[in-house]
Amino acid sequence: MKTKLFLALLAGVLLLGACKGSNYEAIRDDKASSSSADTVAKMTDTSKVDIPTTKLVKTADMRFKVKSVQQTGDAIAALTARDGGMVVHHQMQAYVERSEDIRVSNDSVKRVSALRTDADMTVKLPSEKLESFMTEVAHMGMYVTLRKMDIEDRTLDYLFEKLKLKNRQDLVEQQKKGKIVIKNPVNVMLLKDDMVDQQIGNMRTDEAVKYSIVTLSFYQSNFINQEMIANDDPSAYQLPFFNRLMIALSNGWHLFVELLLGLANIWVFIVLSAVLWVLYRYYKRKHPAWFASGIKS
């Protein structure tokens, strides 16, 4: 009877221990899961992140015709400096549409050219001055062929990058405190590089919001340019007719003298040829039958 009672008590103690063990494991699992949930909640909690102000990026383009490309470029540069901006690109080009050379003298030519001139400028100025700047620039031209302004809202993109940056900062802080262990150092470096990229990206957005980029293209009507230049045609540099005639006669006499000298150099061959010809005529007259038989054979 005592043995049965002892066995019953032992079974009860073991059952109670098993129930306590299972409760302990459940509590530990709950603590671990709650810790993970807290970590995720902290990393995804947006209540502690400052909501950025509206991030509006403004850009503008304009193409217009002016009276003078050179003067308009100088005026736009002065206007940009007055509004606290800067010219980041300025290119002016002149193209020769047609050209004709008019001979004025033997050594001078008047070149008449039809030129086309245009220019491209890119300016960077405070966004609050954009509309007034565009209006003043439009008044510099004869007429505007294109005027465009775009506004891009990057508020959500800015907030998106800011939240990702905060998550990575929290992860790095937990890694420093030992709450999270990142075994591969390369992953830590890549994580920090991503943080740098996101910071630089938001800085670029802030810069784009603060300063607007304006692209300007302007041109003027074709104009005529006249200039006196040296004649580069060698055939135009000839002597007068009588000078050329005297030179030709002198060259003819020189050639005649050279011919006589050449004949004098071969006088032996000339005399020998004459002697042979005389002998031939002599024998032909003395022996006509021999020459006749030779021709028949």
Secondary structure, 3 states (H helix, E strand, C coil): CHHHHHHHHHHHHHHHHHHHHHHHHHHHHHHHHHHHHHHHHHHHCCCCCCCCCCCEEEEEEEEEECCCHHHHHHHHHHHHHHCCCEEEEEEEEEEEEEEEEEECCCCEEEEEEEEEEEEEEEEEEEHHHHHHHHHHHHHHCCEEEEEEEEEEECHHHHHHHHHHHHHHHHHHHHHHHCCCCCCCHHHHHHHHHHHHHHHHHHHHHHHHHHEEEEEEEEECCCEEEEEEEECCCHHHCCCCHHHHHHHHHHHHHHHHHHHHHHHHHCHHHHHHHHHHHHHHHHHHHHCHHHHHHHHHC
